[in-house]
Amino acid sequence: MDTDALAALLEERPEPQILFDREHRILTANAAYRRQFGTQPVGRRCFEVSHHFDAPCDQRGETCPMAQALHSRRRERVLHLHHTPRGEQYVQIDLLPLPGPDGAPVAFVETMQTLPGTGGRAPHGQGSGAQLIGRSPPFQALLGLLARVAPSRASVLLLGESGTGKELVAQALHAGSPRAARALVVVDCASLPETLFEAELFGHEKGAYTGATQARDGLVAAADGGTLFLDEVGDVPLSLQVKLLRLLETGTYRRVGSSELRHADLRVVSATHRDLPAWVAQGRFRADLFHRLATFPIALPPLRDRPGDLPLLAEALLDRLAPPGQPAPPLAPEALALLQHHPFPGNVRELRNVLERALLLSDGPQIEADAMRQALAAGLPLRPAASPPPSHRAPTRAEQAAQLGISPRTLYRRLRASGSA
């Protein structure tokens, strides 16, 4: 194997790449790797650099792509959590084995794709920027799908309960795509009235409707070259769904009041908490639009399915909620235990609200259980007022008659005839 020739070849590649041998020793790292990770790792072992481990990944509970490739003799892909100058970040690893004369791998080329906006925990001092945080298996499965689809042009439909972070996933998809340098335009479909939806999305000509005093571009034009994120896409009016379908299929649209066909080069990511297949069956959502949006569906796990991530999320959220220039107070063990026993139907959004209340209720160096108990109680759904106790008063003659559907006089006569009055 000509290591110098391989090093020269990798040096020109735009992706971060390293070459290492069967002993995990890094033989060369290209310029893209050195720029992104800020280190020269040659001579060190890959697991020491990326994970700060003292032994190979598969001996420390991680999947080792080299061990897999030695067995399969094929390209292997894994998602790893790496230490970087920006803290812990998830990196998609693509490992290519280089065969020797007998066909067995003698060296490996590892290509790395960092997933922007993701991490095992938030880097300290950088709490102002929201990112996807977690280590649990459901969370890593989500990121594995994100890493595969982000570089493509495929339409992505994000499915999940409210508060699971669908907009953050949309941001990560955009940041990990070739369109990252252009705009990510968010359309809140639930907040747009039907009468203005088309004009907001596609733009309008002067005089197209009352109040249109000048021509204006819409959100589709703003997203040209970038990503259009349709949040709560289930709320797109049925009458406009065919026009959205045309945009997805042909990349063309018309401003309101114009016959001119315009073009937009964009990638569509959409999200909903609705049961869209059920809506399709009920005729409330077009089947052809649903299938076009859901080229690559991704289901976001609710917070209750990733309990191991709750301490990491709480730490990151408190860091963002703390006053500028002040460290976030930690959670007392008892306060964290209270959080871990709460079901969080509102998911991460509810967790953020609870932590903000707890922070406001706290005066000491850490958030204690009493403050957390108050914060959780304040967020409970309102219960209906208790019904008054039933009255044991005997009903009047008029109330008895009304219950029987007769007049009081008729009731009196019948009681008198029976000897009861």
Disulfide bonds with the S-S distance in Angstrom:
none
